Amino acid sequence: MQGTFILIVIAVYLGLLMLVSYLTSRKGSDNDAFFRANKSSKWYVVAVAMIGTSISGVTFVSVPGMVRNLDMTYMQMVFGFFFGYLVIAYVLLPLYYRLNLTTIYGYLGQRYGEKSYKSGAWFFLVSKIVGAAARLYLVAFILQSLVFDQWGVPFVLTVVGIILVIWLYSNKSGIKTIIWTDWLQTLLFLVALVLIIFYVSKEINMNIGEMAVAIKNNPHSRMFVFDDWASTQNFFKQFFSGMFITIVMTGLDQDQMQKNLTIRNLKDAQKNVVSYGLAFAPINFLFLCLGVLLLIFAQQKGIELPAVSDNILPMIASQYLGEVVLGVFVVGIVAAAFSSVDSALTALTTSFCVDILEMKTANNNSDLEKQNIHTRRLVHIGISTVFVIIILIIDAIGSDSIITAIYKLASYTYGPLLGLYVFGLYTRLKPVDKYVPYVAVLAPILCFAFEVAMKKFAGYIVGYELLLMNGLLTGLGLWLLSVRRSDQMVRQ
């Protein structure tokens, strides 16, 4: 009965997404609409849509769950996020708009050369497809547990079905459709979050004031760590990691920037980035408050919580809060997951077509436009297939906290991008382009070796500061390549 109820909720929800897709694709489904939404998006619509892109189904499940082990210290990173958004708005966006880019990695080609351009694009492709697959895996796993296991449906079919639905509503108009579906999905998962908090408060017999006092007095409400420099939760590590993770995972990420680049002018794009950047602190704070309330609820009811923190909210929502909350929870996580993954799928398709295949603008050539659209659709299908494969690999490996794994991955894969952009923006040096890919690959390898050595010989667990180290090593390598070029020119 529970599985049937959830399936009906999902079917109604997906029908709504298909309606939005139909309405947005009627006025254009060419590549300009798919890649740039014809540069006609309103900044306030994009701002809401980007909240959904950034706050995925992983956030919906992992952030409340992490309170058990890490208290509310995640807010330290969230505070850093906002300052990262300021850098994006006033340093990176002016660059992207001045160059009139379709994908942001075109800057690397203009600044360094073809090899650097391809390196940046490939790092994005690998980073985003693995990160987005990890986000979707968690939602697929929850739906499998709540619904499809009861009917004996294999996990692989669940994953294929989810990817197929996302492909169906995104394949015609791409980012033009995604902006509106993500706008809708953001509103839905925020409503779901508030409703779940409301129903949990009813179960523990607390009004808003009593909840605030209970959360404040709870030992898990600890937010700041200043006294332990070795801790990965130290304020300065978390704050600056949050700042730089935002810069690389948003400002140097085609997925996040593609929506910004659909806005007509720079001033409106900056309004978009600052406004949704401000929204992150209260939204994440609500997720953490929900995590504290879930622990209070479990303690009152004598509930034994699962060992994996990511399973706390799904278990309580499905077993103890009734069908209404279960339906709200399912809509919330599906909306959050889809708004993140559909955007990633579109951005990956765009980057592969423009950066790797070097797809050219048709310029009123109808035959070329038809060929481009055909190629883009094949790429869209191919990337969707890779998504399925990676999700199945993640399922085989497993992870206690997906969100921690995603940020750790970002420290390795976005570090070279950070180094490439900072070096390009703040120096006038020109490294030897053909050697740049070797630097970009070597930096993460050295960081991994350093992380292993520190843990083995010093007992120190390296956190997100790996991102900064990765960027610094990349910058150092680019400087050495620039010195080598200068030496060669002197000899000549």
Secondary structure, 3 states (H helix, E strand, C coil): CHHHHHHHHHHHHHHHHHHHHHHHHCCCCCHHHHHHHHHCECHHHHHHHHHHHHCCHHHHHHHHHHHHHHCCCHHHHHHHHHHHHHHHHHHHHHHHHHHCCCCCCHHHHHHCCHHHHHHHHHHHHHHHHHHHHHHHHHHHHHHHHHCHHHHCCCHHHHHHHHHHHHHHHHCCCCHHHHHHHHHHHHHHHHHHHHHHHHHHHHHCCCCHHHHHHHHHHCHHHCCCCCCCCCCCCCHHHHHHHHHHHHHHHHHCCHHHHHHHCCECCHHHHHHHHHHHHHHHHHHHHHHHHHHHHHHHHHHHHCCCCCCCHHHHHHHHHHHCCHHHHHHHHHHHHHHHHHHHHHHHHHHHHHHHHHHHCCCCCCCCCHHHHHHHHHHHHHHHHHHHHHHHHHHHHHHHHCCCCHHHHHHHHHHHHCHHHHHHHHHHHHCCCCCCHHHHHHHHHHHHHHHHHHHHHHHHHHCCCCCCCHHHHHHHHHHHHHHHHHHHHHHHHHHC
